[in-house]
Amino acid sequence: MFYLVCFDIVDDRDRRRAVKIIGEYGYRVQKSVFECPGLNEKRFLKMRNRLEETIDSLWDTVRFYRLCKGCVQETEFVGVGEPPKTALARIF
């Protein structure tokens, strides 16, 4: 499944940790937005749990948007960047 992960994290240290975690599962497309293609339920839950342990739930938020293949193919953007990739180039 393809996930779009967005966050708003107040503390710089927590934000750096979150970026590192999400970067293990996807790639950054904007400062606080990552695209995570090809995640199965187990990997998604692992990422989510790690993020829950990292952020301050009173101040921070992380949102996960699950997109079907058809929705990903219909993604539009303007400006710099590339269309969403449907699979990660690197192997974990």
VEXDREN-2710 file (C-alpha; in Angstrom, 1 decimal):
% VEXDREN-2710
k/r/px/py/pz
1/MET/0.0/0.0/0.0
2/PHE/1.1/3.6/-0.6
3/TYR/1.1/6.0/2.4
4/LEU/1.4/9.7/2.5
5/VAL/2.8/10.8/5.9
6/CYS/2.6/14.4/7.0
7/PHE/3.7/15.8/10.3
8/ASP/3.8/18.9/12.5
9/ILE/6.3/18.4/15.3
10/VAL/7.3/21.2/17.6
11/ASP/10.6/20.1/19.1
12/ASP/13.6/20.1/16.8
13/ARG/15.1/16.9/18.3
14/ASP/11.8/15.0/18.0
15/ARG/11.3/16.2/14.4
16/ARG/14.8/15.0/13.4
17/ARG/14.1/11.6/15.0
18/ALA/10.7/11.4/13.1
19/VAL/12.3/12.3/9.8
20/LYS/14.9/9.6/10.3
21/ILE/12.2/7.0/11.1
22/ILE/9.9/7.9/8.2
23/GLY/13.0/8.0/5.9
24/GLU/13.5/4.3/6.6
25/TYR/10.1/3.6/5.0
26/GLY/9.8/6.2/2.3
27/TYR/11.2/9.4/0.8
28/ARG/10.8/13.1/1.5
29/VAL/8.8/15.1/-1.0
30/GLN/8.4/18.3/1.1
31/LYS/9.8/19.4/4.5
32/SER/7.1/17.6/6.5
33/VAL/5.7/15.3/3.9
34/PHE/6.9/11.8/2.9
35/GLU/5.7/9.3/0.4
36/CYS/5.9/5.7/1.5
37/PRO/5.2/3.2/-1.3
38/GLY/4.9/-0.5/-0.9
39/LEU/4.3/-0.7/2.8
40/ASN/2.5/-3.8/4.1
41/GLU/0.4/-3.6/7.2
42/LYS/3.2/-5.0/9.5
43/ARG/5.8/-2.4/8.3
44/PHE/3.2/0.4/8.5
45/LEU/2.3/-0.5/12.1
46/LYS/6.0/-0.7/13.0
47/MET/6.6/2.8/11.6
48/ARG/3.5/4.2/13.3
49/ASN/4.4/2.7/16.7
50/ARG/8.0/4.1/16.5
51/LEU/6.6/7.6/15.7
52/GLU/4.1/7.4/18.5
53/GLU/7.0/6.7/20.9
54/THR/8.9/9.7/19.5
55/ILE/6.4/12.5/19.4
56/ASP/4.8/14.5/22.2
57/SER/1.1/13.7/21.7
58/LEU/0.0/16.9/23.5
59/TRP/1.7/19.1/20.9
60/ASP/2.6/17.1/17.8
61/THR/0.7/15.4/15.1
62/VAL/1.5/12.8/12.4
63/ARG/-1.1/12.0/9.8
64/PHE/-1.1/8.9/7.6
65/TYR/-3.1/8.9/4.4
66/ARG/-3.5/5.5/2.7
67/LEU/-3.8/5.8/-1.1
68/CYS/-4.9/3.1/-3.5
69/LYS/-2.9/2.5/-6.7
70/GLY/-5.5/4.4/-8.7
71/CYS/-5.4/7.4/-6.4
72/VAL/-1.6/7.5/-6.6
73/GLN/-1.7/7.4/-10.4
74/GLU/-4.1/10.3/-10.4
75/THR/-1.8/12.5/-8.2
76/GLU/-1.2/16.0/-9.7
77/PHE/1.3/18.6/-8.7
78/VAL/2.8/21.8/-10.0
79/GLY/6.3/23.1/-9.7
80/VAL/9.4/21.1/-9.0
81/GLY/9.3/17.4/-8.1
82/GLU/8.5/14.1/-9.6
83/PRO/5.3/12.0/-9.7
84/PRO/4.9/9.6/-6.8
85/LYS/7.0/6.4/-7.1
86/THR/5.0/3.2/-6.7
87/ALA/8.0/1.4/-5.1
88/LEU/11.1/2.3/-3.2
89/ALA/14.3/2.2/-5.2
90/ARG/16.4/1.1/-2.3
91/ILE/16.1/-2.3/-0.6
92/PHE/15.6/-2.6/3.1
END
